[in-house]
Amino acid sequence: MTYGEWNRNCPEAVSRVDWQRAHTELVRLARTRARLESEEGRWLLSALRTGAHVELGYGSFAEYVERLFGYDARWTKEKLRVAEALEHLPELGRALSVGELSWSAVRELTRVATPETEAEWLEAARGRKSRELERQVS
């Protein structure tokens, strides 16, 4: 069933209460996802640095993460890059962990932000979409 079919066949879906509840829950989920992305990055770095994949008999860290999360090697590398950058960019890390910024936005900012420019980039990111940040960063 497509979205349009679902919407036509479910008139209660357009009631005021339902859309407000749906929005509230999606905002909650977005914040939770950002917090989990932050936590995941920290634990991925820890697992890499402590050799968890070796201890568990995996041939590589990428294989280990692929088995756990389904991420390919390129995505794992990107997750680690962002997590490492956030070790030196505490305000961006905080913004991600509290859901102020999405992981996509933080990923873009970690390409250009330095400890000296972090506050400026954080300010520039407020209220912008990830795609806007992508253009601004490039």
C-alpha positions in Angstrom: 0.0 0.0 0.0 1.4 3.4 -1.0 1.4 6.4 1.3 -1.5 8.0 -0.7 -3.5 4.8 -0.5 -2.9 4.5 3.2 -3.9 8.1 3.8 -7.2 7.7 1.7 -8.1 4.4 3.3 -7.4 5.6 6.9 -9.3 8.8 7.5 -8.4 8.8 11.2 -4.8 9.2 10.1 -5.5 12.9 9.3 -7.1 13.8 12.6 -5.4 16.6 14.5 -4.5 14.4 17.5 -2.9 11.7 15.4 -0.6 14.1 13.5 0.5 15.8 16.7 1.2 12.5 18.3 3.1 11.3 15.2 5.2 14.4 15.2 6.0 14.3 18.9 7.1 10.7 18.6 9.2 11.4 15.5 10.9 14.2 17.3 11.6 11.9 20.2 13.0 9.2 17.9 15.2 11.7 16.0 16.7 12.8 19.3 17.1 9.2 20.5 18.8 8.2 17.2 21.2 11.1 17.5 22.1 10.1 21.0 22.6 6.5 20.0 24.7 7.5 17.0 27.0 9.4 19.4 27.2 6.4 21.7 27.7 4.0 18.9 30.7 6.0 17.6 32.4 6.0 21.0 31.9 2.3 21.4 33.1 1.5 17.9 36.3 3.4 18.6 36.7 1.6 21.9 36.2 -1.8 20.2 38.7 -1.0 17.5 41.3 0.3 19.9 41.0 -2.7 22.3 41.0 -5.2 19.5 37.5 -6.7 20.2 37.4 -8.1 16.7 40.7 -10.0 17.3 39.6 -11.3 20.6 36.4 -12.6 19.0 38.2 -14.2 16.1 37.1 -11.9 13.3 39.4 -11.4 10.3 39.0 -7.7 10.4 37.2 -4.9 12.3 35.1 -4.3 9.2 33.9 -7.9 9.2 33.1 -7.6 13.0 31.0 -4.4 12.5 29.3 -5.8 9.4 28.1 -8.8 11.4 26.9 -6.6 14.2 25.3 -3.8 12.3 25.3 -4.7 8.6 27.6 -1.7 7.8 29.9 -2.1 4.9 33.6 -1.3 5.3 33.3 2.2 3.9 30.4 3.1 6.3 32.4 1.7 9.2 35.4 3.8 8.3 33.1 6.9 8.1 31.6 6.1 11.5 35.1 5.8 13.0 36.3 9.0 11.3 33.4 11.0 12.8 33.9 9.5 16.2 37.6 10.3 16.2 36.9 13.9 15.1 34.4 14.3 17.9 37.1 13.5 20.5 38.6 16.9 19.6 35.3 18.7 19.0 33.4 18.4 22.3 30.6 20.9 21.4 29.7 19.1 18.2 29.8 15.8 20.2 27.4 17.3 22.8 25.1 18.7 20.1 24.9 15.2 18.6 24.4 13.4 22.0 21.5 15.6 23.0 19.9 15.5 19.5 20.5 19.2 18.7 22.2 18.1 15.5 21.7 14.9 13.5 24.5 12.5 12.7 24.4 13.6 9.1 24.9 17.2 10.0 27.7 16.4 12.4 29.4 14.1 9.8 29.5 17.1 7.4 30.8 19.5 10.1 33.6 17.1 11.2 35.1 17.5 7.7 35.9 21.1 8.2 35.6 22.0 11.9 38.7 22.4 14.1 38.9 23.0 17.8 39.4 26.7 16.9 36.5 27.0 14.5 34.1 24.5 16.2 31.8 27.2 17.8 31.5 29.0 14.5 30.5 25.9 12.6 28.1 24.9 15.3 26.4 28.3 15.1 26.3 28.1 11.3 24.7 24.7 11.5 21.7 25.7 13.7 18.5 25.6 11.8 20.1 24.2 8.6 19.3 21.0 6.8 22.1 18.4 6.3 22.1 19.1 2.5 22.6 22.9 3.2 25.5 22.1 5.4 26.9 19.8 2.8 26.9 22.6 0.3 28.3 25.1 2.8 31.1 22.7 3.8 32.2 22.0 0.2 
